């Protein structure tokens, strides 16, 4: 069953990617990738004080969660 659903989903996405919708999907994907790289970079920072980086990462993860919850709406 799964072997049929995945190609069907790709066909639906391929046929719906026209004009402004395609541009929006590419822009969103690019911005998401940049924010993901920034989150990884944030995790590699040398802390300037105790608890600074963990607090910033917690905030970044909260923003990711809110984006995943509010994004589909």
ChimeraX commands (.cxc) that place a marker at each C-alpha (Angstrom):
marker #1 position 0.00,0.00,0.00 radius 0.5
marker #1 position 2.77,2.47,0.89 radius 0.5
marker #1 position 4.50,1.70,-2.41 radius 0.5
marker #1 position 1.50,3.22,-4.20 radius 0.5
marker #1 position 0.91,6.23,-1.96 radius 0.5
marker #1 position 4.35,7.79,-2.22 radius 0.5
marker #1 position 4.44,8.05,-6.04 radius 0.5
marker #1 position 0.86,9.30,-5.93 radius 0.5
marker #1 position 1.84,12.08,-3.48 radius 0.5
marker #1 position 4.82,13.05,-5.68 radius 0.5
marker #1 position 2.49,13.22,-8.71 radius 0.5
marker #1 position 0.05,15.47,-6.83 radius 0.5
marker #1 position 2.84,17.79,-5.70 radius 0.5
marker #1 position 4.39,17.87,-9.18 radius 0.5
marker #1 position 1.09,18.78,-10.84 radius 0.5
marker #1 position 0.24,21.46,-8.28 radius 0.5
marker #1 position 3.62,23.25,-8.48 radius 0.5
marker #1 position 2.83,26.03,-10.91 radius 0.5
marker #1 position 3.54,29.75,-10.85 radius 0.5
marker #1 position 3.23,31.48,-7.50 radius 0.5
marker #1 position 2.70,28.28,-5.54 radius 0.5
marker #1 position 6.00,26.86,-6.79 radius 0.5
marker #1 position 7.82,30.08,-5.92 radius 0.5
marker #1 position 6.28,30.05,-2.45 radius 0.5
marker #1 position 7.31,26.43,-1.85 radius 0.5
marker #1 position 10.89,27.06,-3.01 radius 0.5
marker #1 position 11.15,30.23,-0.91 radius 0.5
marker #1 position 9.76,28.47,2.16 radius 0.5
marker #1 position 12.10,25.53,1.69 radius 0.5
marker #1 position 15.11,27.79,1.32 radius 0.5
marker #1 position 14.21,29.84,4.39 radius 0.5
marker #1 position 13.58,26.66,6.39 radius 0.5
marker #1 position 16.98,25.31,5.39 radius 0.5
marker #1 position 18.68,28.57,6.40 radius 0.5
marker #1 position 16.96,28.59,9.78 radius 0.5
marker #1 position 17.93,24.94,10.32 radius 0.5
marker #1 position 21.58,25.76,9.59 radius 0.5
marker #1 position 21.37,28.74,11.98 radius 0.5
marker #1 position 19.97,26.47,14.71 radius 0.5
marker #1 position 22.83,24.00,14.23 radius 0.5
marker #1 position 25.34,26.87,14.28 radius 0.5
marker #1 position 23.76,28.15,17.50 radius 0.5
marker #1 position 24.32,24.77,19.14 radius 0.5
marker #1 position 28.03,24.97,18.33 radius 0.5
marker #1 position 28.60,28.40,19.91 radius 0.5
marker #1 position 30.96,28.89,22.83 radius 0.5
marker #1 position 28.82,30.21,25.68 radius 0.5
marker #1 position 29.57,33.72,26.90 radius 0.5
marker #1 position 28.02,32.91,30.25 radius 0.5
marker #1 position 26.54,29.93,32.06 radius 0.5
marker #1 position 23.25,28.85,30.52 radius 0.5
marker #1 position 23.23,31.31,27.61 radius 0.5
marker #1 position 23.43,28.80,24.76 radius 0.5
marker #1 position 20.92,26.35,26.28 radius 0.5
marker #1 position 18.46,29.21,26.75 radius 0.5
marker #1 position 18.94,30.36,23.16 radius 0.5
marker #1 position 18.51,26.78,21.90 radius 0.5
marker #1 position 15.33,26.36,23.95 radius 0.5
marker #1 position 13.99,29.55,22.36 radius 0.5
marker #1 position 14.97,28.32,18.88 radius 0.5
marker #1 position 13.25,24.97,19.49 radius 0.5
marker #1 position 10.15,26.78,20.73 radius 0.5
marker #1 position 10.08,28.84,17.53 radius 0.5
marker #1 position 10.46,25.66,15.44 radius 0.5
marker #1 position 7.54,24.07,17.31 radius 0.5
marker #1 position 5.33,27.11,16.85 radius 0.5
marker #1 position 6.22,27.17,13.15 radius 0.5
marker #1 position 5.26,23.53,12.71 radius 0.5
marker #1 position 1.99,24.07,14.57 radius 0.5
marker #1 position 0.98,27.38,12.94 radius 0.5
marker #1 position 2.52,26.79,9.51 radius 0.5
marker #1 position -0.15,24.43,8.15 radius 0.5
marker #1 position -2.90,26.78,9.26 radius 0.5
marker link #1:1,2 radius 0.2
marker link #1:2,3 radius 0.2
marker link #1:3,4 radius 0.2
marker link #1:4,5 radius 0.2
marker link #1:5,6 radius 0.2
marker link #1:6,7 radius 0.2
marker link #1:7,8 radius 0.2
marker link #1:8,9 radius 0.2
marker link #1:9,10 radius 0.2
marker link #1:10,11 radius 0.2
marker link #1:11,12 radius 0.2
marker link #1:12,13 radius 0.2
marker link #1:13,14 radius 0.2
marker link #1:14,15 radius 0.2
marker link #1:15,16 radius 0.2
marker link #1:16,17 radius 0.2
marker link #1:17,18 radius 0.2
marker link #1:18,19 radius 0.2
marker link #1:19,20 radius 0.2
marker link #1:20,21 radius 0.2
marker link #1:21,22 radius 0.2
marker link #1:22,23 radius 0.2
marker link #1:23,24 radius 0.2
marker link #1:24,25 radius 0.2
marker link #1:25,26 radius 0.2
marker link #1:26,27 radius 0.2
marker link #1:27,28 radius 0.2
marker link #1:28,29 radius 0.2
marker link #1:29,30 radius 0.2
marker link #1:30,31 radius 0.2
marker link #1:31,32 radius 0.2
marker link #1:32,33 radius 0.2
marker link #1:33,34 radius 0.2
marker link #1:34,35 radius 0.2
marker link #1:35,36 radius 0.2
marker link #1:36,37 radius 0.2
marker link #1:37,38 radius 0.2
marker link #1:38,39 radius 0.2
marker link #1:39,40 radius 0.2
marker link #1:40,41 radius 0.2
marker link #1:41,42 radius 0.2
marker link #1:42,43 radius 0.2
marker link #1:43,44 radius 0.2
marker link #1:44,45 radius 0.2
marker link #1:45,46 radius 0.2
marker link #1:46,47 radius 0.2
marker link #1:47,48 radius 0.2
marker link #1:48,49 radius 0.2
marker link #1:49,50 radius 0.2
marker link #1:50,51 radius 0.2
marker link #1:51,52 radius 0.2
marker link #1:52,53 radius 0.2
marker link #1:53,54 radius 0.2
marker link #1:54,55 radius 0.2
marker link #1:55,56 radius 0.2
marker link #1:56,57 radius 0.2
marker link #1:57,58 radius 0.2
marker link #1:58,59 radius 0.2
marker link #1:59,60 radius 0.2
marker link #1:60,61 radius 0.2
marker link #1:61,62 radius 0.2
marker link #1:62,63 radius 0.2
marker link #1:63,64 radius 0.2
marker link #1:64,65 radius 0.2
marker link #1:65,66 radius 0.2
marker link #1:66,67 radius 0.2
marker link #1:67,68 radius 0.2
marker link #1:68,69 radius 0.2
marker link #1:69,70 radius 0.2
marker link #1:70,71 radius 0.2
marker link #1:71,72 radius 0.2
marker link #1:72,73 radius 0.2
view
